[in-house]
Amino acid sequence: MADLLGGRGGAIDATLPPLAFAAGWLVGGESLWAGVGAALAVGAAVAGVRLRRGDRPRSVLIGLLAVCVAALIAVRTGRAENFFLIQLLSNAASALAWAVSIVVRWPLLGVLVGAVLGQRSRWRRDPALLRAYGRASWVWTVTYVLRVAVFVPLYLGGQVLALVVARVALTWPLVAAALAVSWVVLRRSLPPGHPGVRHPVSEDRPAGDPAAKPGA
């Protein structure tokens, strides 16, 4: 999961353009153009570094595009806080997507982990695992809701520096906490004797089947 979400390096890279924006904005005497210029320069540098270290070009381009769109919105509206509007909206959309996935019984945590493990949708045929993924997915839903709850009042108040601090504080530290808590919730939600997430138990292979190896 950590690798899938970009790991610590990906989270740090994502926070550099906002930090550069704030630095440029301050050094330039609250100049929007100085902040945007600094963010674009750092965003381009981060993209170059990521490409050199072997990151997928599509992922790199999406990250750079997000910085460019954020800068464009800020320039077109003339409001520095709008540099963070994309972040706010994406977190609101993510919270909704995770919640809906749980309600329709396709919890996104199961989709992501199942894809990493090459299980496709086999995990959904295991009622206990499906329920556990649903409970653990609520942890991730809460992280996005928390970000929105913090970002909205700061955005409405035009608190540019506070938005940067919140962006940094609620990136990798929050993701690390969500990884740990969701894993605990997932493990504790499985019944005793369940072979774990790597070995979904379907109706044609009960939990007591010797072919089901123990451990997650």
N, C-alpha and C positions, 0 to 999 in steps of 0.2 A: 504494500500500500504506500509506504513512504517513497519508494522509487516511482510508483505510478503517479503520485502527486507532485513529483519533481524533486523530492528530498529537500534537505536544508539548503543546498546550493540554489535550487530553483526558487525557493521562498526568498532567499537573500537577494537574488537577481531581481525579483519582482518588486522589492522595496527600494532599490537604488534609484530608479527614475523619480519616484515621488520625493525622495530625500533630496535629489538634485534640484527638483522643481522648487522645493522650499528654500534651499540654499540660494539659488539664483534669484528667487523672489525677494528674499531678504537683502542680499548683497546689492541688488539693483534698486533698493529703496521701494520695495513692494511693486516692482515692475513686472507686469504679466509676461511681457516679451522675454525678459531675462530669465524668468522661471521656466517658460516653455522652451527656450533655447537650451538651457542647461539640461532639462529632462530629455529632450530629443537627442542631444549629444551623448548623454550617458546611456540612453536606451539603445542607440546605435552601437556604442562600445560594448555593452552587455551582449547584444545580438552577435557581434563579431567573436567575442570570447566563447559564447555558447556554441557557435558553429565550429570553432577550432577544437573545442573539447569533445566534439562528436555528437552534440544534441541533434535531434531531428529537425531538419530545416522548416518543416511545417509548424512545429511548436515554437521555434524561434521567431518565425514571421508573424505568428499570431500574437506573441508577446510584444513585438515591436509595433504591430498594427494597433494594439490596445493603447500604447503610449501615444501614438500619432493621433488617434481618435480623441483621446482625453485632452491632448494639447489643442486640437482643433475646436473642440467644444468650449474650452476655456477662452480661446482667442475670439471666437465668434460671439460669445455672450459677454465678454469683458469682465468675467468674474473668476477670480483665482480658485475659489472653492469648487467650481465646476470641473476642475481637473480631476476631481475625485468622484464625479457623478457616475462614470462608468462602473467604478468599483462598488458604489452603493447599489446601483441597479442590478449588477451581476450577482451580488450576494442575496438580494431580495429574490431574484429569479431562482437561484440555487436552493434557497430555503424552501420555496414553493415546489420545486422539482423533487427534492428529497422527500418532502411530506407526501406529495401525490404518489410517489413511487411506493411508499409504504402502504398507503390506502389501497392501491390497486394490486397489492401483493407482488410487486416487482421491486423490492427494496434495492436502492442503488448500491449499497455496500455489497450485497450479494452479486449484483451484476458486475461490479468492478473486480471483486475477488475471484468470482467464477471465471471471468475473462483471463485473469492472470494465471489461474491454475488450469486453464484449458478445459473447463467443465461445461462451457456453454450454459445451457439451462438445466443441467442435471440436478443442481442443488435445489431447484424448486420442487422436485419430486420427493424431497425429504421434508415432511411437515415440521419437524423439530428444528431443522436448519433454517427453513424459511422463516419460522417464527423468531429465531435467534437473530437472523440478519435484519428482520424488521425492527426489533428492539434496539439493536446496535446502530441502525441507521438513524434513529431518533437523536443519537448523540451528535451526529454530523448536522442534522437539521438545526439543532440548538446552536451550534457554532455559527451558522449563517444568520440565524435570528439575532444572536448576540451582536454580531458585527453591525447589522442593520440598526439595532437599538442604540448602539454607540455612535454610528456614523450620522444618522438622521439629525439629531439635535445639533451636532457640531457643524454639519453642512448648512442647516437652516440658520445657524448663528454666524456663518461665514468664518469659522475658526480654522484657518488654513493650517497653522502650525499644529494645532491639536489633532487635525485630521491626519497629518503625517505621523504623529506619535501613535495614534490609534491604528493606522495602517501597519506600522512596524510591529507594534505589540500584539496585534491580532492576526499576524501571519504565521510564521513558523512556530512560535510558542503555543499558539492555540491549536495548530494542526498536530503538533506533537502530543498535546494533552488529549485531543480527540482520538488519535491513534491508540493511545494507551487505554483510555476509558472504554472506547468501543470494543477493543479486544477483550477486556475484562467482562463487559456485558455479554459479548458473544459467547465466550467460554462458559460463563455461569448460566446462560440461558439454555445450554444444551443439557439434556438429561444424562444421568449417570450411565456410563457404558457406551455413550455415543462415540464413534470412531473419529470425529472431528471434521473440520471443514474440508480437508483433502479427500474425504471418503464419504460423500453423501449416501444416506441410507434410503433406498427406494423400497417400494412394496415388494419387489421381487428379490430384495436382498436385505433381510431384517438386520437389526443392530447386532444380534448375536452371531451373525454369520462369521465364521473364522476368516473369511476373505477380507473382512473389514479390519484393517490394521488400526491399532490404537494410536491415539495422539492426533494433534491438529496439524 
